[in-house]
Amino acid sequence: MSEIVPDDKDWTWTLERACPDCGFDAPSVGADEVAGLVTAYTQPWSQVLARPDAATRPDPTTWSPLEYACHVRDVCDLFAARVRLMLDEDGARFANWDQDVTAVESRYAEQSPSVVATEIPVAAARLSEVYAGLSGPQWDRRGVRSNGSEFTVLSLGRYALHDLAHHLWDVRE
């Protein structure tokens, strides 16, 4: 299996305008919508992972639907942890997370589609629950990614939602 070229793009621009690929419009998402959209953008993965070709890469340099699904699961858990950190510590610093290293070390391509299909809703529920319980000034708590990108709890939620929406677009039929 060929190596995936690491994605080193800075996707924070999606917080300012709609993504021309998947169409997700982060600036239009209200705080009261974040929790529900986490669920909406993760529910389709059970159908994606039921496809007979879920573990097959469309080409050697593009993740399979299974690999994207593993990433989505891990994104939900990572962002839930980051939101909790921001709530505990305004101005929290996030450790670097290299999604490509994680994919290799966690052997995304070798995981079971049926198992991942059960793990995504659990991870999504953790992220959704963090957002569902927020109010007032909690949305403005801040955090800083290892590359210096600054987020509020709300902008981090919007950023996560773009990730979830975009990866559904990546595996569209």
N, C-alpha and C positions, 0 to 999 in steps of 0.2 A: 504494500500500500504506500502510495506516495505521501510525502510530507505536505501538510497544509501550510501555506504561506501565512505566517502570523499576521493578524489584523492589528496594525499599529495606528490606525486612523483615530483621530480625536472626534468622537461622535457627539460631543457636547453641543455642537451647532444645532442638533435636533431639539434643543430646549428653546430655540428662538424662532424656528420655522418648521413647517411640515416637511416630512421626509419625502423626496420625490420618488423613491422606490416603493415603499409600503404605504405611503399616504398618511401615516400617523402624524397628528398635529398636536404636539405636546402643549404648546401655549394655550390651547383651547380646553384642556382638561382641568376641571375644578377639583378642589381638595376633596369634596364630598363624592367624587367619582372614582378616586384612585382604587380603593379596596374592591369595588365591584368590577372594575376593569381588569384587575389582576386575575380575578376568577374568569372573566370572559375570555381573556387572551390565553389562558392555560387550559381551559376545558377541551378545546379541539385536539389536544395532543393524544388523547386516547385513540381517536380515529386515525391520526397520522401514524401512530405506532402500530396500529393493526394492519397497516398495508403490508403486503408480502415482501415489498422491497425496502422496508423501513431501515434496514441495516446496510443498504447498498448506496455507495456514493454515486451521485450523478456523473461525476468525473473525478479523476484522481486527486484534484486539488480543492474539492468542495466537500464539506461535511455531509454525511448521510443524515436523513431525518432523525435517526437514533442519536447521532452525535449532537445535533442541534437540541434535541429533547433533553439530553443529559445536561447540556449547557443551561437550558431554561430552568431546569430543576435547581441547579447550583446557583444561578443568578437569583432565584427567589430566596434561597437561604442566605446568600451573601448580602443582598439588599436588606433583608429583615434584620440581620445582625448589624448592619451599618446604621439603620434607622434607630435601633435600640441604643447603639453607642452615641448617636447624636442626641438622643433624648436624655441620656445619662450625663453627657459632657458636651456642652455647646462649644463648637469649634473643634470637634473631634477630628483626629487624623486617622485616615484609613490606610491600612497596610496595603502594599501593592498586591494585586491579584492578576496573574497572567493566565488568561483563559486558555491560551494555547498549551501552556505547560500543564495546566490542570487537565485538559482533554487527554493528553498523552499519559500523564501519571495516573489518572483515574481510569484509563483504558475505556474511554467512551465507546469506541467502536466495537468493543467486546461485551458490552453490557446487554442484558436481556430486555428487549423492547417491552415485554409484558410487565416486567418488574418496574422499569422506568415509568410506564404508564400509571402504575399505582403510586409511585413516589412523587410525581409532579403535583397532583392535587394536594398532597400533604404539605409539600414545600410551599405551594401557592397559598394555602390556608394560613401558614405562618406569616407570610408577607402581608396578606390581606388583613389578618387580625391586627397586626401592628398599626396599619393605616386606619382601620375601622375605629380604633379607640382614641384617635387624636382629636384635639380641639385647640382653638385659639392660638396662643403664641407657640405651641409645640410645632406648628407647621413652619415656623420661621427659624427653628434651631438650625445651626450650621455645622457643616463638616467639610473636610478638605481631603481630596484624593491624593494619592502619592505623587501624581504629576503636577499638583498645585491647583487643579480644578476645584472650585468651590461650589457647594450645593447647600440648599436648604432642604428640610425634610420634604417639602412639596416638590421642589425641583428634582430631588433624587427619585421620588415616586414617579414623576413624569418621565425621567430618564430610563427608569426600569421598565415602565410601560412601553416605551418605544422599543426597547430590546425585545420584550415579549411579542409585541405586534410584528416587528421586523422579522423575527425568526419564523413566525407563522407564514409570512410572505415568502421567506427563503425556501420553505418546503411545500409551497402551493403546487397543486397538480396541474 
